[in-house]
Amino acid sequence: MHLPTLVHANRSPQKADRTYNVLFLCTGTTARSILAEGILRKDGAGRFNAYSAGSQPKGTVNPFALKVLRSFEYPTDGYRSKSWDTFTGPDAPVMDFIFTVCDSAAGEACPVWPGHPASAHWGIEDPAAVQGTDIEKERAFVQAFRYLKNRNLLIKRSPSAGTLSIKNACSCPEVRLAPLPNRLAVGHL
């Protein structure tokens, strides 16, 4: 039986039947990185272990992030705002991929990651920064969720096709939003 291989930066080909560790980084780790972790945790179960962390964790997860995950039937338990130092110690899982999901985290001096994982930047606007009504805030979180879900789909599908191209997983302007079920309209979350 021929198994496809997964090729990425600084690594030799590996069997595609293994589980890959993915870390999503943001500065405060309250919204975007939590959404990304939640999406890949469910959609990539069995193929990916998803994690989130930040350079300056705020200590709490934004309630709108959990509300949006719940509304799309994603688990909401076990999320916490934590430091990226959690993933640099000797007992930490070795990451295969690291994605920054905010511009400020992308511009920071990151730790040296064990295993030299492939990394890329996905610039997603901060839904937690939106001012206004709760409906406007929900709308921003739903939009961030949709962008992150589409980008996570690129990761999830790539290994089964044989190789993962980080460049393709980062094609931010070309990402098309998948239609959402009508029952999940903003304001009815």
C-alpha positions in Angstrom: 0.0 0.0 0.0 1.4 3.4 -1.0 0.9 6.1 1.5 1.1 9.8 0.4 3.8 11.9 1.9 3.6 15.3 3.5 6.4 17.7 2.7 7.0 21.1 4.4 9.8 23.4 5.2 12.8 22.1 7.1 11.5 18.5 7.1 11.9 15.4 5.0 8.8 13.6 3.6 6.7 12.0 6.3 3.9 9.5 6.2 0.5 11.2 5.8 -1.2 8.8 8.3 0.3 10.5 11.3 -1.3 13.1 13.5 0.1 16.7 13.1 0.3 19.3 15.8 -0.8 22.8 14.8 -0.5 25.9 17.0 -2.5 29.1 16.3 -0.9 32.2 17.8 -2.4 35.6 18.6 -1.3 38.2 21.0 -4.1 38.0 23.6 -5.4 34.5 22.7 -9.0 35.3 23.4 -10.7 35.2 20.0 -9.0 34.3 16.7 -6.6 31.7 17.9 -9.4 30.1 20.0 -11.7 30.0 17.0 -9.0 28.5 14.8 -8.2 25.9 17.5 -11.9 25.0 17.9 -12.4 24.6 14.1 -9.4 22.4 13.5 -9.9 20.4 16.7 -13.3 19.2 15.4 -12.8 19.3 11.6 -9.3 17.8 11.7 -10.0 15.2 14.5 -7.8 12.2 14.0 -5.4 14.0 11.6 -4.5 17.1 13.6 -4.1 18.2 17.2 -5.0 21.9 17.5 -3.7 24.3 20.1 -3.8 28.1 20.7 -1.6 30.5 22.6 -0.5 34.1 22.7 2.4 36.3 23.5 0.4 38.3 26.0 -2.5 36.2 27.1 -5.4 38.1 28.6 -6.4 35.1 30.8 -10.0 34.7 29.7 -11.6 33.6 26.5 -13.9 36.1 24.8 -17.5 34.9 25.4 -18.4 35.7 21.8 -15.8 33.2 20.6 -17.4 30.5 22.6 -20.9 31.6 21.6 -20.0 31.4 17.9 -18.3 28.0 18.2 -21.3 26.7 20.0 -23.7 28.1 17.4 -21.9 26.2 14.7 -21.9 23.0 16.8 -18.3 23.1 17.8 -17.2 22.0 21.3 -16.6 24.9 23.7 -15.0 23.1 26.6 -11.4 23.3 27.6 -10.4 26.5 26.0 -8.2 29.0 27.9 -6.1 32.0 27.2 -2.5 30.8 27.7 1.0 31.9 27.0 3.0 30.5 24.0 5.7 29.6 26.6 3.4 26.6 27.4 4.6 25.1 24.1 8.3 25.8 24.4 9.2 23.5 27.3 10.6 20.0 27.2 7.2 18.4 27.9 5.4 20.4 25.2 4.1 18.7 22.1 6.4 19.3 19.1 4.6 21.5 16.6 4.5 20.7 12.9 2.8 23.9 11.9 2.4 27.3 13.5 0.0 30.0 12.1 -0.1 33.5 13.4 -3.7 34.8 13.1 -3.1 38.5 14.0 -0.7 41.1 12.6 0.8 42.0 16.0 1.7 38.4 16.8 3.2 38.0 13.4 5.5 41.0 14.0 6.7 39.8 17.4 9.9 37.9 18.1 8.6 34.4 18.6 10.3 31.7 20.7 12.5 29.2 19.1 10.1 26.3 18.5 11.4 22.7 19.0 11.4 20.7 15.8 11.5 23.8 13.5 7.8 23.8 12.4 6.6 25.3 9.2 5.0 28.6 9.9 2.8 31.1 8.1 0.7 34.2 8.8 -3.0 34.5 8.3 -4.1 38.1 8.9 -7.5 38.1 10.4 -9.1 41.3 11.7 -9.7 41.2 15.5 -13.4 40.6 16.2 -12.8 41.5 19.8 -11.8 45.0 18.8 -15.2 45.7 17.2 -17.2 48.4 19.1 -21.0 48.5 18.9 -24.0 46.4 19.7 -23.8 42.8 20.6 -25.2 42.0 17.1 -22.3 43.9 15.5 -19.8 42.1 17.7 -21.4 38.7 16.9 -21.2 39.6 13.2 -17.4 40.2 13.5 -16.9 36.9 15.3 -19.0 35.0 12.7 -16.9 36.6 9.9 -13.6 35.7 11.6 -15.0 32.1 12.1 -15.9 31.8 8.4 -12.4 33.0 7.3 -10.7 30.7 9.7 -12.9 27.7 8.8 -12.0 28.2 5.1 -8.3 28.4 5.8 -8.5 25.4 8.1 -10.2 23.5 5.3 -7.1 24.1 3.1 -4.9 22.5 5.8 -7.3 19.6 6.4 -7.6 18.7 2.7 -4.0 19.1 1.7 -2.4 16.0 3.5 -5.0 13.7 2.0 -4.0 15.0 -1.5 -0.4 14.0 -0.8 1.4 17.2 0.1 0.7 20.3 2.1 1.6 23.7 0.7 1.8 26.3 3.4 1.7 28.9 0.6 -1.6 27.6 -0.6 -2.9 27.5 3.0 -2.1 31.2 3.2 -3.7 32.5 0.1 -5.6 35.0 2.1 -7.1 37.2 -0.6 -8.2 34.3 -2.7 -10.1 32.5 0.1 -13.8 32.2 -0.7 -16.3 32.0 2.0 -18.5 28.9 2.2 -22.2 29.6 2.5 -23.6 29.2 6.0 -26.9 27.5 6.9 -29.8 30.0 7.2 -30.5 29.0 10.8 -27.1 30.5 11.8 -27.9 34.1 10.8 -26.2 36.8 12.8 -28.4 37.9 15.7 -29.8 34.5 16.1 -26.8 32.8 17.6 
